[in-house]
Amino acid sequence: MSWTYVATALAAYLIGSIPFGYLIYYALTKEDVRKVGSGNIGATNVGRLLGFRFFVLVFALDVLKGLLPTLLLPMMFARLGWDVPTDLPVAAALGAILGHNFPVFLGFHGGKGVATSLGALLALLPGCCGVAAVAFFAVFAVSRYVSLSSIAGGLAFGASYFWWTSDPWAPSHRALSALVAAVVVLLIARHRKNVGRLLAGTENRVNFRRPKADGASPPAQPSGMIRPGVLAGLAVAAAVLFGAGALILRRAQTPVEAIAGPWLLHETHREATGQQRSTRVAFDAAGDRLAVLCPRYNRILTYRIDDDAKLSPLAKIAVDGRPVAIAVVGGNVAVLQRPVNDAKHLGPGWLDVFALDGGRVGSRVEAGYYPDDLAATPDGAFLIVLASGRGEGDVTKHAPELSVFATSAVLGSTPTTAVGRLAFEDGDDLDRLTLSQRGSHALATLVRQKTAVAIDLTDPSTPRLAGRMDLQRVDEPYVSASDDGDWILVPAQDERDAVAVTSSPVQAQHQESAGKAGYLVVARPDDSSLEMVQIAPPIVLGRFPVLGPLNVGGAEPSGLAYCARRRLLAAATKPGTVHLIRLESRVDAIAAAPPASRFAAR
């Protein structure tokens, strides 16, 4: 293990020793940057001499030579079969920082290490780096001194780390805490001459003006002494910014929870898809995998869900058309697509099926013109497709229709056709499809008419119209039950997404219920929340906030899915994040508590 530390630190040191500022300046001027300006090889001096774009270039390269070794060297050694301890990235970070400050290629005389330290620590503590960035830019905006801003950022970084870490010198944190302390001390030590110039009034404010035509750099002029009152004011501002940053960091690390009657809604994971938008989510039957529809870049993302209800990427599936709906059947995800751009008016949509871990399954199935929605029957035997056809205004297309496909045929290797069809009226512009709990009935909503069409699917080969209902007076989703015990979720007129919770708060964890809906979870995009509603009698039990990055602001929920087996709720949002929420029984917790605490819990 000791050799792993040595090899990692040495490799990171050599990478950190690459003097990008020196190399870039020499390549452009054939001069040694250490003999001009401030004599430093870092981005600030190069930027003063060559212009702002070269400041950005050198700064980015110096950040990367701290970031990449810290991230990639432990991964590389792990692939080589070496024993990789959990604190090995700390050794890589330290090596990269020392390489920049004391590079072997320049006689161990290097830069001050701000950018490289930022890159290395960004890989280890991104939240604390955010606090440091806020402090840096705040002080820089007031003073225009890079040195003073760097010191303020370093102090804010160290303070935020030790503020947030409950036991920084515990064995599990000791190496990282020592690194943080060393980086802050080294940063201040490397700026000791700048501190002297600040106090003497000879430190230069930053100036990234372009050099003169003759190649001479603009003369550096002292900027005057910093009065003690100004230093005190900057210290107070830095303290305030640190406090605000620490609060933001603490808030970001606080799990999001909400009490809703007998339930505690607890967010277990939040995943940024990186696709800018996510609209639909679907669990597999066991609740071990999740599929997410991301229409902006025509992709379906799949994730594995571990025992702690955390998501890990499984596959990124690129589809040929614009995906509009998904349905998970077994270990596969069916994707309903429209042709992209103007081609959607020229050709029909289609169904593709992919394994949840990637790879196409079966053959492509034509799904009609202007397909709108897709659902799978609870037993997975059939896939139901809505297509608007001439309901979208093109009289040359087929009538709006519902098509029923046998899943076994869709998964086969030969092209298949629908086993059942139902035509709607020509003016019906279909939108969303909702199946009953048993799959024997369905509701198809019509977006323009604010109407729902009831469909009898008792015999999937001959679906029949069963009536129409006006949704204009339906302000909230509700559950409609039939005499045979089946039930269906009736959507509201504004088509907010909703799911029925078929778990009971008094049943054992991970045990499936009999399928009776007792609660609804309704998406509230207008205030970025999920509302938990008891069905009978109808009572709003509470709201769960769907928060943005760092738990600041809101994220509009756009799609919901519920897995009764694991009591997990998945919410997709318009910004492209996926929130995984566990429904925990407060009834079980109260029943298990000692008598004195039961009274308090109630």
N, C-alpha and C positions, 0 to 999 in steps of 0.2 A: 504494500500500500504506500510506503514512503517513496518508492520509486515513481509511483503514479503522481504523487504531489510534485516531485522534482521535475518530471517530464512535462507536466502540465504548466507549471510556473515558468520553466525555461522556454517552452514553445510560445507561451503568451508574451514573455519578455522580448523575444526576438521579433514578434509581430509588432508589439508596442514600440520597439526601437526604430521602426521605419519612420524616418523624419520627413513626412510629406511636405510640411511647410518649407523646409530647406530644399528638397528636391524640386518642388514646383517653382520656387523663386529662382533657383539656379538654372533650371531649364529655360526660363523666360529671359533672364538678364545676364547669365554667366557670372553672377556675383554671389557671394556668401551672405545670406540674410542675417547672419550673426554679426556682421560688420556694419549694418545700416539700421536705421530706426532705433528701436529699443534693444536690438540685438537678440530678440527672442525668436524661436523657430515656430511659434504658435500662430493660430489663425488671426489674432488681433494685429500683430506686427505685419504679417503678410497682407492683411486687408488694408492697413494704412498705406502700404507701399504700392500695392497693385490694384486696389479697388475692392468694392464690396463683394463682387461675385467670387473673387479669390478667397475672401474671408469665408464665404459660405462653403466653397469647395474644400479648403483645408480643414475647417471645422467639422464638416461631415465625415471626411476621411479619418480624422483623429477620433471622432466618436465611434466609427465602425471598428477601428483597431482595438478599442476597448470592449465593444459590444460582441463582436463575432467570436473572439477567442473564449470569452466567458460562456457563451451559449454553445459553441460548436465543439470545443476541445473535449469536454467531458463526454459528449455524444460520440465523438470519433473513437475515444479510447474504449468506451463501452462496446462499440461495434468490433473492436479488435480483441474483445474478450478480457480486457483488463478489469481488475477490481476497482470500481468507481465509487468512492465514498460520497455521501450526500453533500459534504462541504467542499468538494473538489472545485466547483465554480468559483469559490472564494480564492483559491490559489491561482486560478487563471486570471481573475480580476486584478489581484495584487501584482502578478507578473506583468500584465499589460500596462498598468499604471507606472510601475517602476521602469519599464522599458521606455515609456515616453519621457519621463523625468530624467532618466540617466541612460540614454541610448548608447549602446556599445559602438555604434557606427560613427558617433560624433564625439568620441572621447569622454563619454558619460556626462556631457553637458547638454541638457535638453530643455524642454519647455516646462511650463508650470503645471500641466496635467489636468486642466479644467475639463477640456473636451473628452479626453480619454477616460478620465474618472467618471464623467457623466455616462459614457457609453457602457463602461463595465458595471456601474451601479444600476443603470437602467435595466440590465439583464437580471439583476438580483432584487432590486427594490423599486419598481416603477412608480409606486405611489409616493414614496419619499422624494423621488426625482421630480415629480410634479410639484410638490411643495417647494423644492429648491428652485425650480424654474420660475414659479410665481414670485419668490423673493428676489431672484436675480433681476428679472425684468422690471419689477417695481422700483428697486433701488437704481437700476440703470436709467429708467425713465426720468428720475429726479436728478441724478448726479451726472450721468454720462461717463462715469468711470467704470471701465470693465473690471479693474482690479478690486475695487470696493464692492461691486456687484457680485463678483465671484466669491469673495469672502462671505458676503451675506448669504449667498446661495448655499455655500458649504455649511455654514452654521445652521441654517434652516433645515438642511438635509439631516445633519447629525441630531439636531434637537427633535425633529419629527420621528426619526427612527427610535430614539431612546424613550420618547414619550409614548409611542404606540406599542413597543415591545414590553410586555409585562415583566419578563425576567430575562433581560438581555445577556446576563452572564451565566445562564444555565448552559449545561454542556451542549445542548442542541443549537444554541444561538451564539456560543462563545466566539467561534471563528469569525462569523459575520460581524459581531459587535466590535471585535478587535480591528477588523478591516475598516469599518465605518469610522472609528476613532482615529485610526492611522491616516486615513484619507483626509479627514478634516485638519488634523495637525500638520500633515505634509502640505496641504493646500495653503494654509496660513504661513507656514515656514517659507514656502517658495515665493510668497508675495511680501516677504518682510521688507525688501527694498521699496516696493510700491507703497507700503504703509508709511515708511519714512518720508517718501516724496509727498504723500498725501498730507502728512502733518507739516511738512516744510512748505507746502504750497507749490511744488514743482511737478506734480503728477499731471500728465496730459489727459484731457478728455478724448474720447474716441472720435476719430475723423476718418471716414471711409471715402473721401473724395478721390476722384480719379487723379493719377499722377499727371504732371505737366507734360507737354508735348516733347520736351527734351529729355524726358525720362527721370528728371529729378523729382524726388518726393516732396510734398508740401512740408514746409518747416514746422517742427513741433514747437508749440508755444506753451509755456506754463499757464495753467488755468487759475492760479490764485490759491490762497490757503483755504482750507476747509475750516470754518470756524467751529469751535466746540459746540455751539448751539445747533449747527447744522448736523454735526455728527450725532448729537443726542437725538435730534429729530429723526434722522435716518435709523438710529437704533430702535427708537420707539416704533417707527413704521415697520421695521423688520420684525419686531416682536409681535405686533398686531397681525402682520401677514403670516407669521409662523403659527400664531394661535388659530387664525382662520384656516390655514392649511391643515393643521393638526385635527381640527374639528371635522373638516371635509374628509380627511383620511379615515378618521375614526368612524364617521358616518358611512363611508364607503365599505368598511369592514364589518359593519353591523348587519346581521341577517335580517331580511325583510319578513315581518310576520304580521298577522292580523287575526283577531278573534272574531268568529262569526257563529254565535250561538254555541252549539255543542262542538264546533270545529275550531281547530287552530290551523290556519293556513301558513305554512312555513316554506319560504323559497330555499330550495336546496342547490340550485345551479342557475347561472345565467350565461348564455352562450351567444357571442356576437358571430353571426354567420359570415360577415364580410360581403354580403350580397346586396346591401342597401335596403332590401325589402323582403319580408317573409309574410305569407298570407294564409297558408294552411299548414296544419300539423296533424299527424296520425300515428298512434301507437300500434305496435303489433299486439297480438292477443295476450301475450305473456307480460307485456309492459317492459320488455328488456331492450327494445329498440324503438327509435322514433324517426319518422320521415318528415322533412320540412320542405315546403314548396317555396321557391324563390324565383318569381317570374321575371324580374328585371334582367337577369343574365341567363334565363332559360336553364335553370339548374334545380335539381333535387338533392338536398343534403340528407344524409342519414347518420344517426348517432347510436352508440351503444349506451345503455343506462346501467350503471353498476349498482351494487347493493346499497350504497349511500345516496342513491338518486343523483349521481353526477353524470354529466354527458361527456363522452369522448368521441371524436370524429370517427366515422366508419367508412363512408364513401361520399364522393362528390360526383353526381351523375349529371352529365350534360345531355340535354335533349335537343332534338332538331327543331321543334316548334316552340310556340309560347305556351307554357303549361298553365292550365286554368284550374285543375283539380287533381287530387290524388286519393287513392284508397289502398290501404295495406291489406293484403290477403296472404296469410301464412308468412313465409319468409320473403315475400315479394311486394313491390309497390307498383300499382298500376297508375299511369300518368296520362291524363286526358289533355290533348294539345290542339291548338289552332295553328294553321300556317302563319308565318311571321309577316308583318307589314301588309302590303297590298295583296299578297298571295292568299290572305284569308278570305278574300272575295271570290277567288278563282277555284279553290280546291277544298275538299272536305277536311275536317279534322280527323284525328286518329287516336288510338290507344296504343301505348307502348308499355311493356311490363319489364321491370328490372329487379334483380335480386337486391335485397337491402344492403348487401356488402358489395354491390356493383356488378355490372354485367347484364346484358340483355337476356330476357327469357321469352320464349315463344316468338310469334310473328306479329307484325303490325296489323291492327284491326281498324278499318275505316269506321268513323263514328259520326258521320253526318256533317252538314254544313253548320258553322257557327256553334260548335259544342259549348255547353255552359257549365255542366256539373256532372259529377261522378260519385257513385256510392256503391259499396259492397254490402250484400246481405249479411246478416250476423253470422250465418253458417259458412260464409265465404263461397257459396256455390254459384252465385251470380253477381255480375257487374251491371249496374244500371246507369245509363247515360241519358242526359238531356241535351237536345240540340235545337236551337231556335229556328233554323232554316229560314223560310220567308217571313217568319215573325220579326226579323230584323229589317224588313223592308224590301228585300230583293225577291220579286215575284217569280224569278226563274228557278228558285231553289225549292226544295221539298217543303212540305208542311212541317210546322213544329212537331217534334216527336220525342217519345221516350223509347229507348231501345234496351233490350235485355240480352246480355251475352252470358253464355255458360263459361264460368271461369276455367274449367278444365280445357275447353276448346281454345280459349285465349292463350293459355299456357302451352298449347300444342305447337307443333312445328309447321302446321299447314294453315293457310288463311281461313278465317271463319266468318260467319255472318250471324246476325242477331237471331235468337231463338224466339223472340217476341217483340212486337212493336205496338205503340199506341200513338195515334195522330191527334193533335190538338187543333183548335181553331186557327185560322190563318193569322189572325191578329195577336195571337198569344206570344209575347216575347218572354221566353222562359229564362229563369235566372238560377235559383237554388233548388236542390233536391234534399228532402229529409225523409229517411226511412223510419218506420215504427220500430219498437224494440225487438219484435220478432221478425221484422222484414216482410210482413204480409200486406202492409199498406204503406203509402207514401204520400207526401205533399210536394207539389211542384209550385214554387212561387212565381208570379208574373210581375216583373219589375215595374212596368208602366201602369198596369191596372190595379196595383195594390191588392191582388187577389191570390188565393191559393187554390190549386186544383187537387182534389183528393183522388187517389188512384188505388185500385184494388189489385194487389199483386199475389193473391192467394194461389193463382196458377200463373207462374212467370211467363208461360208461353202465350197467354192471352190476357195481358193487362187490360183493365177496364176502368173507365171514368166512373167515379163514385160521387161526384158532386163538386160544388165550388163554394168557397167561403170568402167573405169580405174581410180583408185585413186592415182596412182604414181605421177601424175602431180598436184594433189590437195594439195597444201601446206598449205592452210588455210580453215577452215570450211566456208561454204557459204549457202545461202538460194536459193533453186530452186523453182520457182512458176509455176503452171500449168494454163491453160487457164480458168479453172472453178473457179479460185480463191484459190484453195488449195495450200499449199506450204510445203516443207520438208527441214530440215536442213541436208545438205550433210557434212559428217565428213571429216576431213583431213586424209592423209595417216598415220600419227602418232597417230591418234585416240585421240588427246587431247579432253577432255570433253568440250562441249559448250552448251549454251542454248540461245534460241531466246527470246528477250524482246518484248512483244506485247503491252506494255503500251506506251502511248505517253506522253512526258513531258508537254504538254499543257492541258491534261485532268485533271479533278478534282481528288484529292487524293481518293483512295479506289474505284474509278470507273473503271470497266472493259472496255477494248477496244474491237474493233470489231474482234480482232484476227489476224490482219495483223502484221507481224514481221517488226519492224523498226530498231532493233539493235541486235547485238550479244554480249554475254559475253563469252570469251574464256579463259579456264584455261591455264596458263603458268607455268607448274611445274619447268621448268629449272631456272626461276628467281623468283619463289614464288609470282606470281601475277595473277590478273584477268584483262584481256584486254577488254575494251568496244569498239566495232566497229560499226560504222554506216553502214547500208546495202547499201543504195542508196543515193548518190554515196558512194562507199566504202572508209571510212576514219577511221583511228585509232584515237579515241577521247581521250583516256587516259588509265592509268593502276591503279588498286587498289592493294596495297601491302598486301599479306596474311602473317602476322607476327607471330612469335613464342611467347613463354612466355615472359612477361614483355615488349612486343613489341620489342624484340631483336631477330635478325635473321629472317629466313623465314620458312614457312611451306608449303610444296608442295601440291597444291590443286589437289584432285583426283576425285571429283565428284561434280556436280552442279545441282541445281534445282531452278526454278523460279516460283513465284506465282504472276500473274498479278493483282489479286484482291487487294492484299495488297502491291504490289510493293516490295516484299521481295525476296532476293537472298540468298540461302543457299549453302555454300561451305564446303565439307568434305576434310580433309587433311590426308596425309599418317601418320603423327605422332598421329592421332586420335582425333583431335579437330574439332569442327563444328563452322563455322563463319556465323553469321546471319547479312545480310547487307541490309539496306533500300535504295532504289533508290528514291531520293528526286529531285523534279523538280526545276531547277534553273530558268526556264522560269517563273514559277508561282511566285517565290521570286522576280524576277526583275520586273514583271508586278505589283506586290503589293507594291513595294518600291516607296518612293517619287521621283519626277523627278531628283533631284540632285544626289541621291544615285543610280538611274538607270544607269546613265552615268558611275559611278565608278564601278558598278557591271559588266558592259560590258567590 
